[in-house]
Amino acid sequence: MNESKLEIRAYRSLDELLTISESWEELLANYPLATTFSTPAWLGAWWRNFGNAQELLVAGFFANSHLVALAPFSITPVRVGKAISLRQLRLMGDGSNDSDNLDLPVRPGFEDQFAAALLGFLESERKSWDFGELNTLPPRSPGANALRQLLAQRKWLAIEKQRPASAIPLPATWAEYVAHLSSEDQKNLIRYARRLEKRYSVRIYRCNAESQLPRCLEALFAHHQARWEASGESGSFSVQERMNFYFELSSSLLAQGRLELWVLELDGAIAAVQFGFRYGRQVFQLQEGNNPKHASDRVGFILRGHVLEHLIADGVQTYDFLGGDLGYKARWGAQARIYADIHFARPLTLGNAYLRMVRTAQQSKAWLRKTLPKPAWDVLHRINVHTRRNAGKDTTSVAASRTSESSREDSQNDIASQSAGRKGDRAHSEIQPR
């Protein structure tokens, strides 16, 4: 471990932050848990589209003029009742339900120094924030774990939570992967692919040119919205900010060779789209849209199978479904994972009192959910959601929670599976809403 004192530089605008993009990318190249969600491409595009209501507060940590850690924070005003306004410190990228795996990247060997320097920085900026909520951290994050330990030592309030996630560990060959699927799905991958080819002229491809982006993304938006609007929901792409974000991000990732935007066409018309991206040997599946008119053709099912076969052949080791319950993803071999949330505040502050109040309310909610009959709980839940929507929300929360959307999707998948008429032909929606 290097014992030299770390130099801290604060960045309060995106333009200022992006001046260290090269050092930032170098840091990520030396950070074993690095993902797309910590890159300048992701966070820069996100901030330009969702950061209007927030203030940037990023701390860069340098040793001998080299960037060895980054704490990309933002500050959001939070109204508590009518009289009190608090300032929430959170990870840059949080708040719109688009980002997962947000992190505090730190070069190996500097974790303890980073945590001590970070806490000192937060103390020096105490007038800028009241409480911190660091969400969707990877549970093995060295920087987050060092911070967690130091918070306990300094007697700060620290509340830890977990949220579900899932991913498929991919084997070396397609044959090995398929062998782990159910016999039903093994047959369906072949049967539905053949049926498609008999009915249509089929083309499956990955978007690899800037000129293809508008058509592919617009199909993604349209098919996703059609599915959710048919269910009476607004859908993720009901807001212009998210569509702009996807266009900007896609262009950047495509230029880096990291975009995994896959399309299935039937007779020249796009019937299914899956939007993902890669970092190293990981691919992250973020969003998808399937034309409801082709639900019986299982276009999403066939497209995912094709994508997985290609990724395995290309040496990808993990296909990450990101946040949400395991649900239907288990049929593809996904395994349950978790993200970690760390909420914290300094002792004897309004932020500390607020987090304690929230924790008590959540414990009461958990007790009610466990105790009340399901119909009664569902009524209370709908009232709560309606009240929150009408009361106004954080301006970056421009779509319904992807976790709750995934839960609804999983329930619909289960119902469809149970009600299908023919053995081996279960209705299955492949949309993973976010």
C-alpha positions in Angstrom: 0.0 0.0 0.0 1.2 3.5 -0.9 1.3 5.7 2.2 1.7 9.0 0.5 -1.1 11.5 1.1 -3.7 11.8 -1.6 -4.4 15.1 -3.3 -8.1 15.9 -3.8 -9.4 17.9 -6.7 -13.1 18.9 -6.9 -15.0 19.1 -10.2 -18.3 21.0 -10.2 -19.2 21.1 -13.9 -19.3 18.4 -16.5 -16.9 20.3 -18.8 -14.4 20.6 -15.9 -14.8 16.9 -15.1 -14.3 15.7 -18.7 -10.8 17.4 -18.8 -9.6 14.3 -16.9 -11.3 11.8 -19.2 -8.0 10.2 -20.3 -6.9 9.7 -16.7 -10.4 8.5 -15.8 -10.3 5.8 -18.5 -6.8 4.8 -17.3 -8.1 4.4 -13.8 -10.9 2.2 -15.0 -8.5 0.1 -17.0 -6.7 -0.7 -13.7 -9.9 -1.3 -11.7 -11.0 -5.0 -11.8 -14.7 -4.2 -11.2 -15.0 -1.5 -13.9 -18.2 -1.4 -16.0 -19.7 0.9 -18.6 -21.7 2.6 -15.8 -18.5 4.3 -14.4 -17.2 5.5 -17.8 -17.1 9.1 -19.1 -19.3 8.0 -22.0 -22.2 6.8 -19.7 -22.0 9.4 -17.0 -21.4 12.3 -19.4 -24.4 11.4 -21.6 -26.5 10.8 -18.5 -25.7 14.2 -16.9 -26.4 16.1 -20.1 -29.9 14.6 -20.3 -30.9 14.1 -16.6 -28.7 16.3 -14.5 -30.5 19.6 -14.8 -32.0 19.6 -11.3 -28.7 18.5 -9.6 -25.4 20.0 -8.7 -22.2 18.2 -9.6 -19.7 17.4 -6.9 -17.0 15.0 -8.1 -13.8 14.3 -6.2 -10.7 13.1 -7.9 -8.0 11.5 -5.8 -4.4 11.8 -7.0 -1.1 10.2 -6.0 2.0 11.6 -7.6 -0.2 13.4 -10.1 -1.9 10.2 -11.2 -5.7 9.7 -10.7 -6.1 6.7 -8.3 -9.7 7.1 -7.3 -12.9 8.9 -8.3 -16.0 9.7 -6.3 -18.6 10.9 -8.8 -21.3 12.5 -6.7 -24.2 14.8 -7.3 -26.4 16.8 -5.0 -30.2 16.9 -5.3 -32.7 19.0 -3.2 -35.2 16.9 -1.3 -38.4 18.4 0.2 -39.3 16.9 3.6 -42.8 18.1 4.4 -43.6 21.8 3.7 -40.9 23.5 5.7 -37.7 21.5 5.4 -35.5 21.1 2.3 -32.5 18.7 2.6 -29.7 18.1 0.2 -29.2 14.5 -1.0 -25.7 13.3 -1.9 -25.8 10.4 -4.4 -23.8 8.8 -7.1 -23.7 10.6 -10.5 -26.1 8.7 -12.7 -28.6 7.8 -10.0 -32.2 9.0 -10.0 -33.6 8.2 -13.4 -33.8 4.4 -13.1 -31.3 3.9 -16.0 -28.0 3.3 -14.2 -26.9 0.2 -12.3 -23.6 -0.9 -10.8 -22.6 2.7 -10.0 -19.3 2.7 -8.1 -16.4 4.4 -6.5 -13.5 3.1 -8.7 -10.2 3.0 -6.9 -6.8 1.7 -8.0 -5.9 -1.5 -6.0 -3.8 -0.7 -2.9 -5.3 2.7 -2.3 -8.6 1.7 -0.8 -8.0 2.7 2.8 -6.3 6.0 1.8 -9.2 6.7 -0.5 -11.9 6.1 2.2 -10.1 8.4 4.7 -9.6 11.1 2.2 -13.2 10.8 1.0 -14.6 11.2 4.4 -12.4 14.2 5.0 -13.6 15.7 1.7 -17.3 15.1 2.7 -16.6 16.8 6.1 -15.1 19.8 4.3 -18.2 19.9 2.0 -20.7 19.4 4.9 -22.5 22.6 4.0 -23.3 21.2 0.6 -25.1 18.0 1.6 -27.2 16.6 4.5 -27.4 12.9 3.8 -25.9 10.4 1.4 -27.6 7.6 -0.6 -25.1 5.5 -2.6 -27.3 3.1 -4.6 -26.7 0.0 -6.8 -23.1 -0.4 -5.7 -21.4 -3.8 -6.6 -21.3 -5.7 -3.3 -17.6 -6.4 -3.7 -16.7 -2.7 -4.4 -13.3 -2.2 -2.5 -13.9 1.6 -2.3 -17.4 1.3 -1.0 -16.4 -1.4 1.5 -13.5 0.7 2.8 -15.9 3.6 3.2 -18.5 1.4 5.0 -15.9 0.3 7.6 -14.7 3.9 8.2 -18.3 5.1 8.6 -18.7 2.6 11.4 -15.4 3.6 13.1 -16.3 7.3 13.0 -19.8 6.6 14.4 -21.6 8.0 11.5 -25.1 6.7 10.8 -24.8 4.1 8.1 -27.8 2.1 6.8 -27.1 -0.8 4.4 -29.7 -2.4 2.1 -29.7 -4.8 -0.8 -31.6 -4.9 -4.0 -31.9 -7.9 -6.4 -30.0 -8.3 -9.7 -29.1 -11.3 -11.9 -26.7 -12.4 -14.6 -25.8 -15.5 -16.7 -22.3 -16.9 -16.3 -21.6 -18.0 -19.8 -19.6 -21.2 -20.6 -17.0 -21.5 -23.3 -19.3 -23.0 -26.0 -22.8 -22.7 -27.1 -23.3 -26.5 -26.8 -22.4 -26.3 -23.1 -24.8 -23.4 -22.6 -27.8 -25.0 -24.4 -27.2 -28.2 -22.4 -28.2 -26.3 -19.2 -31.5 -25.1 -20.6 -34.7 -27.0 -20.1 -35.5 -29.6 -22.8 -38.5 -27.5 -23.7 -36.4 -24.4 -24.4 -33.8 -26.3 -26.2 -36.5 -27.5 -28.6 -38.2 -24.1 -28.8 -35.0 -22.4 -29.9 -34.9 -24.6 -32.9 -38.6 -24.9 -33.5 -39.5 -21.2 -33.4 -36.4 -20.3 -35.5 -37.5 -22.7 -38.2 -41.1 -21.5 -38.1 -40.0 -17.9 -38.5 -37.9 -18.8 -41.5 -40.9 -20.6 -43.1 -43.2 -17.6 -42.6 -40.9 -14.7 -43.2 -37.6 -13.5 -44.7 -35.6 -13.3 -41.5 -32.6 -11.1 -40.8 -30.7 -10.8 -37.5 -27.9 -8.3 -37.1 -26.0 -6.1 -34.8 -26.1 -2.3 -35.5 -22.6 -1.4 -36.5 -23.0 1.9 -38.4 -24.0 5.3 -37.2 -26.5 5.5 -40.1 -28.4 2.5 -38.7 -28.9 4.0 -35.2 -32.0 6.1 -35.9 -34.0 3.3 -37.4 -32.9 0.7 -34.8 -33.5 3.0 -31.8 -36.8 4.3 -33.0 -38.0 0.7 -33.4 -36.9 0.0 -29.9 -38.8 3.0 -28.5 -41.9 2.2 -30.5 -42.1 -1.5 -29.7 -41.4 -1.0 -26.0 -44.0 1.7 -25.7 -46.6 -0.3 -27.6 -46.2 -3.2 -25.1 -46.5 -1.0 -22.0 -49.2 1.4 -23.2 -51.3 -1.6 -24.1 -51.1 -2.5 -20.4 -52.1 1.0 -19.3 -48.5 2.0 -18.3 -46.5 5.0 -19.5 -43.4 3.0 -20.5 -39.8 4.0 -20.2 -39.6 5.9 -23.5 -42.6 8.2 -22.8 -40.1 11.0 -22.0 -37.8 12.8 -24.5 -34.9 12.9 -22.1 -34.5 9.1 -22.1 -34.7 8.9 -25.9 -32.1 11.6 -26.2 -29.9 9.8 -23.7 -30.1 6.5 -25.7 -29.2 8.3 -29.0 -26.2 10.1 -27.4 -25.0 7.0 -25.5 -25.4 4.7 -28.6 -23.3 7.0 -30.8 -20.5 7.1 -28.2 -20.5 3.4 -27.5 -20.7 2.5 -31.2 -17.6 4.6 -31.8 -15.8 2.7 -29.0 -16.9 -0.7 -30.3 -18.9 -1.4 -27.1 -22.5 -1.2 -28.4 -24.5 -4.4 -28.4 -27.7 -3.2 -30.3 -29.3 -6.2 -31.9 -32.2 -6.3 -34.3 -34.5 -9.0 -35.7 -36.2 -8.1 -39.0 -39.2 -10.0 -40.6 -39.8 -9.2 -44.2 -37.7 -6.1 -43.9 -39.5 -4.7 -40.9 -38.0 -4.6 -37.4 -39.9 -6.9 -35.1 -37.5 -7.0 -32.1 -34.7 -5.0 -30.7 -32.3 -5.6 -27.7 -30.2 -2.8 -26.4 -27.0 -3.7 -24.5 -23.3 -2.8 -24.3 -20.1 -4.5 -23.4 -17.2 -3.8 -21.1 -14.3 -6.2 -21.3 -15.9 -9.7 -21.3 -19.2 -8.6 -19.8 -22.3 -7.6 -21.7 -25.1 -5.7 -20.0 -28.6 -6.1 -21.2 -30.4 -2.8 -20.6 -33.6 -2.6 -22.6 -35.6 -4.3 -25.3 -38.7 -3.9 -27.4 -40.7 -6.5 -29.3 -43.5 -5.8 -31.7 -46.7 -7.1 -29.9 -48.1 -8.1 -33.3 -45.4 -10.8 -33.4 -45.9 -12.1 -29.8 -46.9 -15.6 -31.1 -43.7 -15.7 -33.2 -41.5 -15.4 -30.0 -39.3 -12.9 -31.7 -37.7 -11.7 -28.4 -37.0 -15.3 -27.4 -35.3 -16.1 -30.8 -33.3 -12.9 -30.8 -32.0 -13.4 -27.3 -30.9 -17.0 -28.2 -29.1 -15.7 -31.3 -27.4 -12.9 -29.3 -26.2 -15.3 -26.6 -24.8 -17.7 -29.2 -22.8 -14.9 -30.8 -21.6 -13.6 -27.5 -20.4 -17.0 -26.3 -18.5 -17.5 -29.6 -17.0 -14.1 -29.1 -15.6 -15.0 -25.6 -18.0 -13.0 -23.5 -18.1 -14.5 -20.0 -21.1 -12.7 -18.4 -24.5 -11.7 -19.7 -25.8 -9.3 -17.1 -29.6 -8.6 -16.8 -28.8 -5.9 -14.2 -31.3 -5.0 -11.5 -34.6 -6.6 -10.9 -36.0 -9.9 -9.6 -34.8 -13.2 -11.1 -38.1 -14.2 -12.5 -38.2 -15.3 -16.1 -34.4 -14.8 -16.5 -33.8 -18.0 -14.6 -34.9 -20.0 -17.6 -31.9 -18.5 -19.5 -29.6 -19.7 -16.7 -29.4 -16.4 -14.9 -28.3 -16.5 -11.2 -29.4 -14.2 -8.5 -27.1 -11.4 -7.5 -27.4 -8.3 -5.4 -26.5 -4.6 -5.4 -25.7 -2.8 -2.2 -27.0 0.5 -1.1 -25.3 2.6 1.6 -27.2 5.5 3.1 -25.3 7.6 5.6 -25.2 10.9 7.5 -23.1 12.8 10.0 -24.0 12.5 13.7 -26.5 15.0 15.2 -27.7 16.4 11.9 -31.1 16.9 10.2 -29.9 14.4 7.5 -29.3 11.8 10.3 -32.7 12.3 11.7 -34.3 12.1 8.3 -32.6 8.7 7.5 -33.7 7.3 10.8 -37.3 8.4 10.1 -37.2 6.8 6.7 -35.8 3.6 8.1 -38.6 3.4 10.7 -41.2 4.0 8.0 -39.8 1.3 5.8 -39.7 -1.1 8.7 -43.4 -0.4 9.4 -44.2 -0.8 5.7 -42.4 -4.2 5.7 -44.4 -5.3 8.7 -47.7 -4.2 7.1 -46.8 -6.0 3.9 -46.1 -9.2 5.8 -49.2 -8.9 8.0 -52.0 -7.6 5.8 -53.9 -9.8 3.3 -52.6 -9.3 -0.2 -55.8 -7.5 -1.5 -55.5 -5.0 1.3 -51.8 -4.5 0.8 -52.4 -4.0 -3.0 -55.0 -1.3 -2.3 -52.6 0.6 0.0 -49.8 0.2 -2.5 -51.9 1.7 -5.3 -52.9 4.6 -3.1 -49.3 5.3 -2.1 -48.1 5.2 -5.7 -51.0 7.5 -6.8 -50.2 10.0 -4.0 -46.5 10.1 -4.8 -47.1 10.7 -8.4 -49.6 13.5 -7.8 -47.4 15.1 -5.1 -44.5 15.6 -7.6 -41.2 13.7 -7.6 -37.5 14.2 -8.2 -37.2 15.6 -11.7 -34.8 12.9 -12.7 -37.3 10.2 -11.8 -38.9 10.3 -15.2 -40.1 6.7 -15.4 -41.6 4.1 -13.2 -39.2 2.0 -11.1 -37.7 -0.7 -13.3 -37.8 -3.0 -10.3 -41.5 -2.8 -10.1 -41.8 -3.0 -13.8 -39.7 -6.1 -13.9 -41.9 -7.6 -11.1 -45.0 -6.9 -13.2 -43.4 -8.5 -16.2 -42.4 -11.6 -14.3 -45.9 -12.0 -13.1 -47.3 -11.7 -16.6 -44.7 -14.2 -17.8 -45.8 -16.7 -15.1 -49.5 -16.2 -16.0 -48.8 -16.6 -19.7 -46.8 -19.7 -19.0 -49.6 -21.3 -17.0 -52.3 -20.4 -19.5 -50.7 -21.6 -22.7 -52.6 -24.3 -24.6 -49.8 -26.4 -26.1 -47.0 -28.1 -24.3 -43.7 -26.5 -25.2 -45.3 -23.4 -26.6 -45.7 -21.2 -23.6 -46.4 -17.5 -24.3 -43.4 -15.5 -23.1 -42.8 -11.8 -23.3 -39.1 -11.0 -23.6 -39.3 -7.3 -22.6 -37.1 -6.3 -19.7 -38.6 -3.0 -18.8 -36.6 -0.4 -17.0 
